[in-house]
Amino acid sequence: MIFSNTYLTLNHFIKFSVTIKNTLMKKLLTILSLSALSFLAVQSKAQDEDKSKRPSPPAKVSETIKSGATITIDYSQPALKGRTMGKDVEPMTGKVWRAGANEATIFEVTKPVTVEGKSLPAGKYAFFTIANDGEWTIIFNKTWDQMGAFDYKQADDALRVTVKPGKSGKFYERLTYTISKTGKVSLLWGNLDLSFMVK
């Protein structure tokens, strides 16, 4: 009888221990999961905050033009800091440039438009340029989510047009994009004014 009671007590103790162990394990896993999620959220927030502290900070400009299409340009703003374009800093003659810094510049239109008279469907595009003497090529590439122009593929171009660069009325230390209601899009940097029409 004593053996039987001892067995029952021992059996209950083992079951009780297993229950406590399972409960503690569940709580520990919950705590670890929440900690991991919190860590990821903090890291993600830190990464977002870090972008604003980059030497070439993020910028965005948006405008709805006469046709009803909204144009948005999401880019990073490099500064000249006394450097010369084409010599000390991009754009280099004859080479594809991300038309900004960090990630490729994103050019988005909400409706089909024409760029310098050529059709461009609604959507998001990586925006690149190639500087040449007398005229520049502007490129709308279907692979909009890419770092710089490192993985640029001409086969993914949705549209290429050529435009003549001009001189801006004032000096822009940081690369700046503007969009007018008429659809004139301008890339302004230093004394460069690279403008094209979107309708």
C-alpha positions in Angstrom: 0.0 0.0 0.0 2.9 2.3 0.9 4.6 1.4 -2.4 1.3 2.1 -4.3 0.9 5.5 -2.6 4.5 6.3 -3.3 4.1 5.3 -6.9 1.0 7.5 -7.2 2.7 10.4 -5.6 5.8 10.0 -7.8 3.5 9.6 -10.9 1.6 12.8 -10.0 4.9 14.6 -9.4 6.3 13.6 -12.8 3.0 14.7 -14.5 3.1 17.9 -12.6 6.8 18.5 -13.5 6.1 17.8 -17.2 3.1 20.3 -17.1 5.3 23.0 -15.5 8.1 22.3 -18.0 5.7 22.6 -21.0 4.1 25.7 -19.6 7.6 27.3 -19.0 8.7 26.3 -22.4 5.7 27.8 -24.1 6.2 31.1 -22.1 9.9 31.1 -23.0 9.1 30.6 -26.7 6.5 33.3 -26.5 9.0 35.7 -24.9 11.7 34.8 -27.4 9.3 35.3 -30.3 8.2 38.7 -29.0 11.8 39.7 -28.4 12.8 38.6 -31.9 9.9 40.6 -33.4 10.7 43.7 -31.4 14.4 43.4 -32.4 13.4 43.2 -36.1 11.0 46.1 -35.8 13.7 48.2 -34.1 16.3 47.2 -36.8 13.8 48.0 -39.6 13.1 51.4 -38.0 16.8 52.0 -37.6 17.4 51.3 -41.2 14.7 53.7 -42.3 16.1 56.4 -40.0 19.6 55.7 -41.3 18.5 56.6 -44.8 17.8 60.2 -43.7 21.4 60.3 -42.3 23.1 59.2 -45.5 25.5 61.6 -47.2 22.9 61.5 -50.1 19.6 61.6 -48.3 16.3 60.4 -49.8 13.9 62.8 -51.5 10.6 62.6 -53.3 8.6 64.9 -55.6 5.1 64.3 -56.9 2.7 66.2 -59.2 -0.5 65.6 -61.1 -0.2 66.9 -64.6 -2.9 68.2 -67.0 -3.6 64.8 -68.4 -4.6 63.6 -64.9 -1.5 61.3 -64.5 0.4 61.7 -61.3 4.2 61.6 -61.7 6.3 60.6 -58.6 10.1 60.6 -58.5 11.7 58.8 -55.5 15.5 59.4 -55.4 18.5 60.2 -53.3 20.3 63.6 -53.4 24.0 63.6 -53.9 25.9 66.8 -53.2 28.7 68.2 -55.4 31.0 69.3 -52.5 33.3 71.1 -54.9 33.6 68.1 -57.2 33.1 68.3 -61.0 30.5 66.2 -62.7 31.9 63.8 -65.3 35.3 64.0 -63.7 35.1 63.6 -59.9 31.5 62.4 -59.7 28.8 60.9 -61.9 27.4 61.2 -64.5 30.4 60.0 -66.5 30.2 60.5 -70.3 28.8 57.4 -72.1 28.0 55.5 -68.9 24.6 54.5 -67.5 23.9 56.6 -64.3 21.2 56.0 -61.7 20.3 59.7 -61.9 20.7 60.1 -58.2 22.6 58.1 -55.5 22.1 54.9 -53.5 19.2 52.9 -55.0 18.1 53.5 -58.6 15.9 56.6 -59.0 12.2 55.5 -59.3 10.0 57.2 -61.8 6.3 56.3 -61.4 3.2 57.3 -63.5 -0.4 56.4 -62.5 -1.7 56.6 -66.1 -0.2 55.9 -69.6 1.7 59.0 -70.7 4.0 60.1 -73.5 7.6 61.2 -72.8 9.0 63.5 -75.5 6.2 62.2 -77.7 6.9 58.4 -77.1 4.5 56.2 -75.2 5.2 55.0 -71.6 2.6 52.7 -69.9 1.5 53.4 -66.3 3.8 51.9 -63.7 7.0 52.1 -61.8 10.4 52.4 -63.6 14.0 52.7 -62.7 15.2 56.0 -64.2 18.6 56.2 -65.7 20.5 58.6 -67.9 23.5 58.4 -70.3 25.4 61.7 -70.7 26.8 62.4 -74.2 28.1 65.4 -75.9 25.2 67.5 -77.2 22.5 65.2 -76.0 21.6 62.8 -73.2 19.7 59.5 -73.3 17.0 59.1 -70.6 15.9 55.5 -69.8 12.9 54.0 -68.2 13.7 50.5 -67.1 11.1 47.9 -66.0 13.3 46.6 -63.1 12.6 49.5 -60.8 13.8 47.9 -57.5 17.5 47.8 -57.9 20.7 49.2 -56.3 22.2 51.8 -58.5 22.9 50.8 -62.0 25.0 47.7 -61.1 22.4 45.2 -62.4 21.0 47.4 -65.2 20.0 45.4 -68.3 19.2 47.2 -71.5 16.8 44.3 -72.4 14.5 45.5 -69.6 14.2 49.1 -70.9 10.6 50.1 -71.4 11.5 53.4 -73.2 14.6 55.4 -74.2 14.5 59.0 -75.5 17.1 61.6 -76.2 17.1 65.2 -74.9 19.4 68.1 -75.0 20.8 69.4 -71.7 20.6 73.0 -70.7 21.9 75.3 -68.0 19.9 76.1 -64.9 19.3 79.6 -63.8 20.8 78.9 -60.4 23.4 76.6 -58.9 22.0 73.4 -57.2 24.5 71.9 -54.7 22.2 68.8 -54.3 20.6 67.0 -57.1 17.0 68.1 -57.3 14.0 67.0 -59.4 11.1 69.3 -60.2 7.8 68.5 -61.9 5.5 71.2 -63.2 1.7 71.0 -63.8 2.5 71.2 -67.6 4.4 68.0 -67.3 7.9 69.4 -67.5 10.3 67.2 -65.5 13.7 68.6 -64.7 16.8 67.1 -63.2 18.8 69.9 -61.7 22.3 69.6 -60.4 25.1 72.1 -60.4 24.4 74.2 -63.4 22.8 71.3 -65.3 19.2 71.4 -66.3 18.1 68.2 -68.0 14.4 68.6 -68.8 11.8 66.6 -70.7 8.1 66.7 -71.3 5.6 64.2 -70.0 2.0 64.5 -71.3 
